[in-house]
């Protein structure tokens, strides 16, 4: 289990990338538009919060992407070159 990727950190990085690419929004703007607390969104992006499925759907809807697109993250260390 020690070598398993930190899925919370990977998800947070993916969320941050989509937030910046799709809307160029700040964390505060994303939080406001999705109805979530800014500190919660910040914690998710930093990988210290274990986000619920309901909140994944809220964020996906706010960013106008599918929940599946938010979950399309990967661990760069495990990619074969």
Residue frames as qw, qx, qy, qz and C-alpha x, y, z in Angstrom:
[[0.000, 0.883, 0.469, 0.000, 0.00, 0.00, 0.00],
 [0.383, -0.652, 0.059, 0.652, 2.97, 2.34, 0.46],
 [0.267, -0.123, 0.544, 0.786, 3.46, 2.71, -3.32],
 [0.190, 0.680, 0.697, 0.124, -0.21, 3.41, -4.07],
 [0.163, 0.387, 0.140, 0.897, -0.83, 6.86, -5.53],
 [0.023, 0.360, 0.540, -0.760, -2.49, 9.41, -3.30],
 [0.147, 0.527, 0.725, 0.419, -5.83, 9.61, -5.10],
 [0.118, -0.877, -0.374, 0.278, -6.94, 12.66, -3.13],
 [0.259, -0.623, 0.273, 0.686, -3.87, 14.58, -4.28],
 [0.253, 0.068, 0.736, 0.624, -4.29, 13.36, -7.87],
 [0.064, 0.725, 0.673, 0.132, -7.96, 14.35, -7.88],
 [0.191, -0.846, -0.169, 0.469, -7.10, 17.76, -6.41],
 [0.279, -0.379, 0.473, 0.745, -4.52, 18.39, -9.09],
 [0.177, 0.355, 0.783, 0.480, -7.03, 17.42, -11.78],
 [0.050, -0.836, -0.531, 0.132, -9.67, 19.74, -10.29],
 [0.244, -0.725, 0.087, 0.638, -7.19, 22.60, -10.21],
 [0.264, -0.109, 0.643, 0.710, -6.20, 22.05, -13.84],
 [0.086, 0.555, 0.754, 0.340, -9.82, 21.95, -15.04],
 [0.144, -0.845, -0.368, 0.359, -10.74, 25.00, -12.95],
 [0.222, -0.618, 0.261, 0.707, -7.94, 27.03, -14.52],
 [0.211, 0.006, 0.747, 0.631, -8.43, 25.70, -18.08],
 [0.055, 0.564, 0.790, 0.234, -12.19, 25.85, -18.35],
 [0.136, -0.898, -0.406, -0.097, -13.04, 29.07, -16.56],
 [0.406, 0.408, -0.282, 0.768, -9.82, 30.67, -15.31],
 [0.526, -0.738, -0.185, -0.379, -11.65, 30.91, -12.00],
 [0.026, -0.511, 0.677, -0.529, -10.12, 31.33, -8.59],
 [0.257, -0.162, -0.927, 0.219, -10.86, 28.76, -5.91],
 [0.147, 0.291, 0.476, -0.816, -13.12, 31.36, -4.32],
 [0.484, 0.248, -0.270, -0.795, -15.18, 31.77, -7.51],
 [0.475, 0.023, -0.851, -0.225, -15.50, 27.99, -7.99],
 [0.131, -0.202, -0.829, 0.505, -16.58, 27.61, -4.37],
 [0.295, 0.292, 0.238, -0.878, -19.17, 30.38, -4.67],
 [0.525, 0.221, -0.465, -0.678, -20.61, 29.05, -7.94],
 [0.507, -0.007, -0.857, -0.092, -20.79, 25.47, -6.64],
 [0.637, -0.601, -0.116, -0.468, -22.18, 26.35, -3.22],
 [0.862, -0.195, -0.329, 0.332, -19.18, 24.88, -1.40],
 [0.408, -0.881, 0.067, 0.231, -16.92, 26.58, 1.12],
 [0.418, 0.823, -0.378, 0.076, -13.71, 28.10, -0.25],
 [0.305, -0.606, 0.715, -0.169, -11.69, 26.34, 2.44],
 [0.835, 0.068, 0.529, -0.136, -13.24, 23.02, 1.40],
 [0.741, 0.672, -0.009, 0.021, -12.35, 23.56, -2.29],
 [0.098, 0.820, -0.544, 0.144, -8.84, 24.55, -1.24],
 [0.571, -0.391, 0.699, -0.180, -8.50, 21.38, 0.84],
 [0.878, 0.327, 0.341, -0.076, -9.72, 19.23, -2.04],
 [0.583, 0.781, -0.205, 0.089, -7.23, 20.81, -4.46],
 [0.057, -0.728, 0.648, -0.216, -4.40, 20.30, -1.97],
 [0.666, 0.107, -0.735, -0.073, -5.36, 16.65, -1.54],
 [0.038, 0.157, -0.760, 0.630, -6.13, 16.86, 2.16],
 [0.601, 0.108, 0.352, -0.709, -9.90, 16.40, 1.83],
 [0.180, 0.087, 0.956, 0.216, -11.54, 13.15, 0.75],
 [0.367, 0.124, -0.137, -0.912, -14.29, 14.52, -1.47],
 [0.542, 0.238, 0.739, -0.323, -17.74, 12.90, -1.64],
 [0.314, 0.298, 0.765, 0.476, -19.44, 11.77, -4.82],
 [0.082, 0.862, 0.494, -0.081, -22.14, 14.44, -4.34],
 [0.161, -0.854, 0.121, 0.479, -19.49, 17.17, -4.25],
 [0.385, -0.144, 0.677, 0.610, -17.70, 15.71, -7.28],
 [0.243, 0.587, 0.712, 0.299, -20.99, 16.04, -9.15],
 [0.057, -0.926, -0.250, 0.278, -21.51, 19.62, -7.90],
 [0.278, -0.651, 0.376, 0.598, -18.05, 20.67, -9.04],
 [0.369, 0.108, 0.760, 0.524, -18.39, 18.90, -12.39],
 [0.176, 0.775, 0.600, 0.095, -21.73, 20.61, -13.03],
 [0.146, -0.903, -0.033, 0.402, -20.26, 24.00, -12.09],
 [0.267, -0.521, 0.561, 0.586, -17.28, 23.49, -14.41],
 [0.714, 0.499, -0.041, -0.489, -19.61, 22.15, -17.14],
 [0.305, 0.408, -0.852, -0.124, -17.78, 18.84, -17.41],
 [0.842, -0.222, -0.420, -0.256, -18.87, 15.28, -16.66],
 [0.675, -0.649, 0.327, -0.125, -17.98, 13.77, -13.29],
 [0.948, 0.091, 0.168, 0.256, -15.98, 11.21, -15.28],
 [0.497, 0.722, -0.115, 0.468, -13.80, 13.99, -16.68],
 [0.325, -0.815, 0.335, -0.342, -12.92, 15.08, -13.15],
 [0.848, -0.361, 0.386, -0.041, -11.87, 11.51, -12.40],
 [0.847, 0.481, -0.035, 0.221, -9.53, 11.25, -15.40],
 [0.160, -0.873, 0.455, -0.074, -6.36, 11.62, -13.41],
 [0.936, 0.151, -0.267, 0.173, -3.27, 9.47, -13.37],
 [0.620, -0.705, 0.232, 0.255, -0.13, 9.00, -11.36],
 [0.445, 0.819, -0.350, -0.089, 2.76, 10.24, -13.50],
 [0.274, -0.574, 0.771, -0.045, 5.15, 7.87, -11.69],
 [0.643, 0.057, 0.758, -0.099, 3.19, 4.84, -12.95],
 [0.655, 0.691, 0.008, -0.305, 3.05, 5.84, -16.62],
 [0.798, -0.050, 0.422, 0.428, 5.21, 3.72, -18.90],
 [0.101, 0.799, -0.238, -0.543, 7.45, 5.82, -21.12]]
